[in-house]
Amino acid sequence: MTRWRPLAWLMLAFLISFAALHLQAEPRAGAPAGAPAEAPTLRAADGFVGSSRCAACHPEEHAGWQGTQHAHALQPVSEATVRGNFNDVAFEKDGVVTRFHREGGRYLVETIGPDGHPGHFEVKYTLGLEPLQQYLIELPGGRLQAFGIAWDTRPATAGGQRWFDLYPAQKLGPGDALHWTGLQQTANFMCLDCHVTDLRKGYDAATNAYASTWSEAGVGCEACHGPGAAHVADPHVRLPAQFRARATNIWGGDPAKRPDVPAAGRTAEVETCARCHARRTQLTDAIQAGQPFGDGFHASLLEHGLYRADGQMQDEVFNYGSFLQSRMFAKGVSCSDCHDPHTQKLRADGNAVCGQCHEPTKYATRTHHFHDPASKAGECATCHMPTTTYMIVDPRHDHSFRVPRPDLAASLDVPDVCATCHADKPAGWTAQQLATRLGHAPAGFQTFGPAFFAADHGAPGAQVSLAAIANDANQPAIVRASAIERSAGLDPALTGIDLHGALADRDPLVRAAAAEALASGNAAPWRADLVPLLRDPVRAVRIAAARTLAGPGERQLSDSDRAAFTKALEDYIAVQRFNADRGEAHMNLALLELRRGNSLLADDHLARAIAVDPTFVPAYAQLADLYRRRRDEARAEAILRQALARNPRSGLAHFELGLSLVRQHQLPAAMRELQQAADLEPDAARFGYVYAVALQQAGREAEAVQRLDDVLARHPYDVEALSAQAIWAIRRGDTRTALDRLTTLQALRPADRTIGQEIDRLRHLPPQ
């Protein structure tokens, strides 16, 4: 597949390219930096009154909520709220001894601080409740930092009641983004939006400081229903977020009894939960429950690395993306059908919650699941909602509700839920058993796995399969959008995807994905399709269209269209400024200026990206590339050495420095940097390929061939590595290897007639 590769290592698939490791959060302006935030000054315009005001009229709901994790998501420290042992206990890891102790009513942690020296740091808030509790420490600039050693709140009999490190396999120190003092642990951005009600981040880019405030600690009533002042004053005034009444008739799988579920009501409820139960990028904090999800957030799609190829969760993605790909969502089920939204408890125990819709006499039987109905294997969730453990102790159910497919596990390199219990059986045993007992191969609702796996590995025919998924209106919207996203950077004329239809799709996920897929090329030919999106009712779609049209695409717009473009682009810029505490936002502004031909302005944004986040290596690489284009290679080298001084284990920094040294004819030094890049990131095909080429040009062909073998072992369809091996094999007379590599290349590039001609030539050579 021929990709457009002006910045191949930096394809920004969505608006802020770095999705949060946990949840992206944001607090409220108005309080001085470092001020306590549990009692902020509320503005009259906010209309938030607090959950206690709801209790008088809704006592049952309020009572149920009070005992939940929502209510205790964030709490000021006190004897009643702290679950961890602060009775002068020590925890040691990597030679660092951390001590948890108290002085009067203060809870303190003695550990290595941001300057690399030991210090005593006061805990301000508890974060979460079960199965673990973290602690927030306030640092200068209003930063609330999530401490990396957490308390296991499970009973001791379950392995709990202990301190444990959230990153046991990593040795972290000050300067590392994942160290408790680092950017990735700044709760103002990473956590708070989903642990408090009505957050305002209050980040000031000029001072690089936060003045974060919120209306209520914890996830209160108004986090889900919107501000309640008007409703409290007059109960006839509806709350901003209204949800459908839950169906009272249980239909048990009988279509005649199936309740009529209006799509709008279902979507509103799911989108309200998605505000926190989704992997997403936040666009603004000036959004409340009841407004469209896409006005405030950009949902992560089923991306490689976040989800398995078949859609099973992999990274910490929460529930929204999984649920959107499920048959449950497609059939009208919403969150509150299974979960009581106030108590957070299931509507019924065990299989009974599934039995609301799935007739127990048919499904809760050995003939359905082939196990003892009273066993763990007889529980619906065991096979249809397998768990993945996050944060060491927190197993979470996959909400894609998929049919087990052991027949696909090996070919798609995905977990086989059946093997969870049958790990002692040989490969293929579970698939054979299931097929035999069913009398046929299993079939599920999610059918996109083979296409996504092929695309993620660059396999032959992948684009045809992607197009079939993207163009299939019966596929869930998030699946179609994910197929389009995987085609980003390809020449639209060659993808086979109906981008005209996708840009006009009824689902905003699809419209936004289609607009973003065109961003890396010339959008001018798509102007007529993109212009209507500048007025789209959903912010995420409008700003995607504006970013794509910026530059060549914005020329020749009519006056009215230009006005719409300007407004949408201002929204896009506002999103980046809102996220100005992240290097990615400044990078996005830099790339925008480059699209519009303003390279000097791009310099400023890249410098700011580095200042905000010294660990964000792509900003150094892009800035160095700008100086390379200006023929100032010495300045480019200096920037890359600065990147390495701060990030010595960055493969990208070593790689870019190696290329800079090659251009300066410092070949021995360049070879060392290229080797470092390839060794540090062996899964980066480009790094291995370039180092192999350097080895070959240095006369070390045996080593070069071995390096390419290593690349192809991990990436068997890498076009550059295949091409190089074919050429080298031809030169040394190794016809067999050359034909093997060329045959694979021909499958990848069937339209390239020169490959077929070379294959014919080699096949007609006399045997040697």
Secondary structure, 3 states (H helix, E strand, C coil): CCECCCCHHHCCCCCCCCCCCCCCCCCCCCCCCCCCCCCCCCCHHHCCCCHHHHCCCCHHHHHHHHCCCCCCCEEECCCCCCCCCCCCEEEEECCEEEEEEEECCEEEEEEECCCCCEEEEEEEEEECCCCEEEEEEEECCCEEEECCEEEECCCHHHCCCEEEECCCCCCCCCCCCCCCCCHHHEHHHHCHHHCEECCECCEECCCCEECCECCEECCCHHHHHCCCHHHHHCCCCCCCCCCCCCCCCCCCCCHHHCCCCCHHHHHHHHHHHHCCCECEEECCCCCCCCCCHHHHEEECCCCECCECCCCCECCCCECHHHHHCCHHHHCCCCHHHHECCCCCCECCCHHHCHHHCCCHHHHCCHHHHCCCCCCHHHCHHHHHCCEEEECCCEEEECCCCCCCCHHHHHHHCCCCHHHHCCCCCCCCHHHHHHHHHHCCCCCCCCCCHHHHHHHHCCCCCHHHHHHHHHCCCCCCHHHHHHHHHHCCCECHHHHCCCHHHHHCCCCHHHHHHHHHHCCCCCCHHHHHHHHHHHHCCCHHHHHHHHHHHCCHHHCCCCHHHHHHHHHHHHHHHHHHHHCCCCHHHHHHHHHHHHHCCCHHHHHHHHHHHHHHCCCCHHHHHHHHHHHHHCCCHHHHHHHHHHHHHHCCCCHHHHHHHHHHHHHCCCHHHHHHHHHHHHHHCCCCHHHHHHHHHHHHHCCCHHHHHHHHHHHHHHCCCCHHHHHHHHHHHHHCCCHHHHHHHHHHHHHHCCCCHHHHHHHHHHHCCCCC
